Each structure stands twice: as C-alpha cells, then as structure tokens.
Amino acid sequence: MLYLIAFAVAAVIALLLWRAMSAERADVPRGIGTSGPAAPPSRTRPTGPDDDPDFLRSLDESLRRDEDPPPGKD
C-alpha cells in the first residue's frame, strides 16, 4: 500500500513539473489568473525569395525584358 501511495505522489509531482516546463516554452499566451510573465510575442518567420511577391514580379519583368527584342532592331 505504501508503494502505491509513493507512486501516486511521484506521478503527481512529475505531472506538475511537466506542465510547468511545457508552459514556459509554449508560444501561446498564458490564460487569465496565472502567475508569471506572459509569453513573448511570436516572431514572424523569414520568407525566402520564392515566397516574396515583389521579388517574383521583378524577376518576371527582367525575364520579359531579356526576351523581348528592343524596338527598331531586327
């Protein structure tokens, strides 16, 4: 019986430690009524050039400029 009580206490302590550690690393803000600082705002992830519409537009314009012959030259 003593082993069962010790196991239950150890399980509760492990659960509380796991919840405390995962709450510190979470990117979501904490709920109302919890103590401690709120989670920092999430960072915007960097986008590659293939995701940037301005880059794609300028690339398309430069390709069209290179493909089209200049006017007056044959």
C-alpha positions as CSV (number, residue, x, y, z in Angstrom):
1,M,0.0,0.0,0.0
2,L,2.9,2.3,0.8
3,Y,4.3,1.8,-2.7
4,L,1.0,2.7,-4.3
5,I,0.9,6.0,-2.4
6,A,4.5,6.8,-3.2
7,F,3.9,6.0,-6.9
8,A,0.8,8.3,-6.9
9,V,2.7,11.2,-5.3
10,A,5.7,10.7,-7.7
11,A,3.2,10.7,-10.6
12,V,1.6,13.9,-9.4
13,I,4.9,15.6,-9.0
14,A,6.1,14.5,-12.4
15,L,2.9,15.8,-14.0
16,L,3.2,19.2,-12.3
17,L,6.8,19.5,-13.4
18,W,6.0,18.5,-16.9
19,R,3.1,21.1,-17.1
20,A,5.3,23.8,-15.6
21,M,8.2,23.2,-18.1
22,S,5.9,23.0,-21.1
23,A,4.1,26.2,-20.2
24,E,7.4,28.1,-20.2
25,R,8.3,27.0,-23.7
26,A,4.8,27.4,-25.3
27,D,4.3,30.2,-27.8
28,V,0.7,30.8,-26.7
29,P,0.0,33.4,-24.1
30,R,-1.0,32.1,-20.6
31,G,-4.6,32.2,-19.5
32,I,-6.2,34.7,-17.1
33,G,-5.3,34.2,-13.5
34,T,-1.9,32.5,-13.9
35,S,1.1,34.0,-12.3
36,G,4.3,34.8,-14.0
37,P,5.2,36.7,-17.1
38,A,3.2,36.3,-20.3
39,A,4.8,34.5,-23.3
40,P,6.8,36.8,-25.6
41,P,5.0,37.7,-28.9
42,S,5.6,35.2,-31.7
43,R,8.2,36.1,-34.3
44,T,7.5,36.3,-37.9
45,R,9.2,33.6,-39.8
46,P,11.5,34.7,-42.6
47,T,10.3,34.2,-46.2
48,G,12.5,33.0,-49.0
49,P,12.8,34.9,-52.3
50,D,10.4,32.4,-53.9
51,D,7.7,33.5,-51.4
52,D,8.1,37.2,-51.9
53,P,5.6,38.6,-54.5
54,D,7.8,41.7,-55.1
55,F,10.8,39.5,-55.9
56,L,8.7,37.3,-58.2
57,R,7.3,40.4,-60.0
58,S,10.8,41.9,-60.6
59,L,12.1,38.6,-61.8
60,D,9.2,38.3,-64.3
61,E,9.8,41.8,-65.5
62,S,13.5,41.2,-66.0
63,L,12.8,37.9,-67.9
64,R,10.3,39.7,-70.2
65,R,12.8,42.5,-70.8
66,D,15.5,40.0,-71.8
67,E,13.2,38.0,-74.1
68,D,11.6,41.0,-75.9
69,P,13.9,42.4,-78.7
70,P,14.4,46.1,-78.5
71,P,12.2,48.1,-80.8
72,G,13.7,49.1,-84.1
73,K,16.2,46.3,-84.2
74,D,15.6,43.3,-86.5
